[in-house]
């Protein structure tokens, strides 16, 4: 019997698999058993209503998709009064994702969502499609530290800082988030990109620039998960391009405690259940009794030089 349980920022998860923010809602319960998830991650909520970015919002690219949804939301009041009650029907812990335009409002939001039924808060300080020209807090170490520290002062809930792969020094930003009081990191959001419709000679996305996700970005995010997990003592959630169980294992070997799945859910809305079941089978087949033992278990040694290895074999 494989023990799939992991601990994340003080939360006990039945398994390390969850949806990424923006790819999950309680309506998914019509096709999967939500109670089997490691955690529920709500769609990012802002204080006020947001209609999102102009269409087209999604375009397919080789190895993934590019999107510029723009964080549409009905606002904080609707989340607290309506959506939160829907999440309470299910047993996995709820991670509430929040966004704001100022550090002060981030702190106020963190306080406002610190209510029964919310088990942790993910700070979405890295959405590239809200301000695609830049300006996200997670692009800068000082800004990241300030936002996280201000939120930390306003809530006792575990804080998960969602980092940006567009940062010049993601490790420095990860360290700043930890120093500010984050209990875990989500690594990472989407990569800012551009797709052009050559027939129309116009951007394929209404906002022009969008966030790239899918298998094509996985090696990049994998590298960031590895680097960040080596630099900080808090848990890391890996997210980017997961489509099969080997991707989950790979992220955990690189240092992730848990993973989030986004792109693959658009191809197959039941994929998270397949990943949970597949992870258990993989562990059984490979003699892994506790899935938590996979975290950071990559053999991190330089391979022997080919000629040195050959000589040793001969000797």
Order of alpha helices (4+ residues) and beta strands (2+ residues): beta-beta-beta-beta-beta-beta-alpha-beta-alpha-beta-alpha-beta-alpha-beta-beta-beta-beta-beta-alpha-beta-alpha-beta-alpha-alpha-alpha
